[in-house]
Amino acid sequence: MLASCKSIPVEIPAASSLPVPDMLTDERAARLALENNAAFLELMADLGIAEAEFIQAGELPNPGLAVLFPLGPKQLEFAAKLPVEALWLRPKRESVARSNADMIAKRLMQDGLDLVRDTKIACADLRLAERKAQLAKEDAALLANFADLAGRREEAGDISELEVSTAETDALQARIDRDRAPTDVKIAREKLRNLLGFSAQRADFTLAKTPGLLRVDRSEASLVKLALAARPDLRAAELAMEVEGKRFGLAQAEVFKVAAIFDSNGFGSSFEAGPGLDVTLPIFNNGEGAKALADVRFRKAARHYVSVRDQIAMEVRQFYARYQQAGRDLHAMRDELLPALRRTANQTEDAWKGGEVTYLYVLESNRRLQAARLREAEFLADLQRASAELERSIGASSAMVSGKGVISS
């Protein structure tokens, strides 16, 4: 078995030759993933298998020929047999194979939507990691400045040694966080690179600063209705029921087998020939097992359809709520909390430089500001993720269809 497998030529695809753009938007990244992701391209082979099965379903069986040679008093005989039931079973088998190919195509469309979602989430994760690295660098520089200033004020006798020690410890912790942040960026970048199909390439890229976000002007109910009409996996579930229904009819038809026979025999110069039929009598086996199996598969496909339908409605409502909440959080952070914390931090720093407050007040106000800036980046990443999830749950990715990622009434 292994020896025969070794004789089969296997061609391993080379690494991607697609160019990596210097500036990568979320939509461009999604399209690159659809064109180049190895796992997705592997799934695409299922469509070729389905097409081959359709060709196979349309093929008619070859006729058989039996020859009995004369030996002693035995006369020469031969018989040709053609399974004629294939003539009326062929359209049914082709119909099953065609519906199966359509089902696989819809499943592949859903796999594409999942890949687009994963790619956009990976973009959000990389953008967040880069923002965290930038904030860690700024925080380390700020705390190092405070530690230096604290040292000079201690020499002047304005603050205690404890405040200087606290400032130096905070500066050290900030440097550690700054030094480890690039590793998180590298991990996030490699995840995105793998989704794009560029793991074997070392070409680098830069994400666009402005993330791609879905703009939604529809109500939750209308989004659920849109998703139920657009989701490829729901259509695939419908086609799965259709396939199993056709297989049930095919199982009933395959019970009756009829073959046309042409038989001839003779001795010396005398030959006789004539047609005949070879009919399978469904006495002991009426195909009950095949029909029962087809019936159970149809029932399972019907239940799967209901399960997918309910899952779609749940996903749309869930990610619509997350999308709305992430937008509110980001708005409140940018328009209300961050401006207030910046004012407080500036006022506290001025007061500390003037000797009015201790370093702990400065540290606390700056920590709150840095934490808020980090939360802003996380809220933006949450909004990007929710946008990608909502887009996928609706089944209308702008990376796969024409449009600008806007769902409006």
C-alpha positions, 0 to 999 in steps of 0.5 A: 500500500505504501509502495503504491502511494510513493509512486503517485506524483505529489506537487507541493505548492510553493510559497506565495508570490503575491506582493505584500503591500507596504500599507495594509488596510483591513479590507485589503488584508481580508482580500489577501487572506481570501486569495492566499490563506493556505487553509482556505485554499485547502477547503476550496479543493472540496468544490473540485471534489464535488465537481468530480462527483457530479461528473461521476454521477453522470457516468453510465456503467460499462457493459459486461461480456461473459464468454464460455469456451467450448470444451468437449461436448460443451458449446460456445456461449457468450452473453453481453449485459448492460445495466439499464436501470442506470439510464433512469437513475442517472438524472436522479444521481446528477441532481443529488450531486449538483445540489451537493456541489451547491451546498459545498459552495455555500459552505465555502462562502461561509468559510470565507466570511469566517476568514474575513472576520478572523483577519479583521480581528487579527488586524485589531489585535495587532493595532492594539498591540502596537498602541500598547507598545507606544503607550508603554514607551511614552509611560517609560519616558514619563516615569524616567523623567519623574524619577530624574526630577525626584532625584534633583528635588531630593538633593534640594531637600524638597522630598523624602528618600521614600518618594524618590525610591517610589519614583525609581521603582515605577520607572523600572517597572515601566521600562520592563513593560516597554521592553516586553511590548515588542514581543506582543506586537511580534506575536500579533503580527505573526498571527496576521501574517499566517492568516494572510498566507505570508508565514514563509515570507519575511516581507513586512507591512504596516497597518493603516492607522484608521481601522475599517469599521462597519456603519450600521443604520438598521434596527436589530430586527431588520439585521436579523431579517437580513442575516436570515436572507444572506447567510451562506451557511443557512442556505447550505443547511437548506441545500443539505435538506434538499440533498438528503430528500433526493437521496431518499428518493434515490434509495427507493429507486435503487431497489429495482435493478434491471439489466438487458442481456444479449445471449448467444450459443452454438456448436459448429456452424449452428448458432442461436442468439436472443435478448433477455432481462436480468431483474433483481427481485426485492424479496429479501432486501427491499432497501429498507436499511438504505431508506431508513438511513436516508430518512434519518439523515434528512431529519438530522439535516432539518434539525441542523437547519433550525439550529443554524437559523437560531444561531444566526439570530442569536449571533446578530443580536449578540454582536449588535449589542456589543457593537453598540456598547463598544461605540458608546464606551469609546465615545464616552472615553474620548469625549468625556473621561480622557479630557478630564484626566488630562486636565487633572494630570497637568494640574497635579504635575504643576502642583508637584513641581511647585511643591504643593503636593507629593509625588504620589499624587502625580503618580496616581493621576498619571497612572489613571491617565495612562490606564484611560488611554489604554482603555481607549485603545482597548475600546477601539479594538473592541469596536473593531472586533464587534464590527467584524463579528457583526459583519460576519453574522449578517453574511455581507462582508464588503471584502467578498461583495461590492460595497463599502462596509455600510449596512443602511436601510 
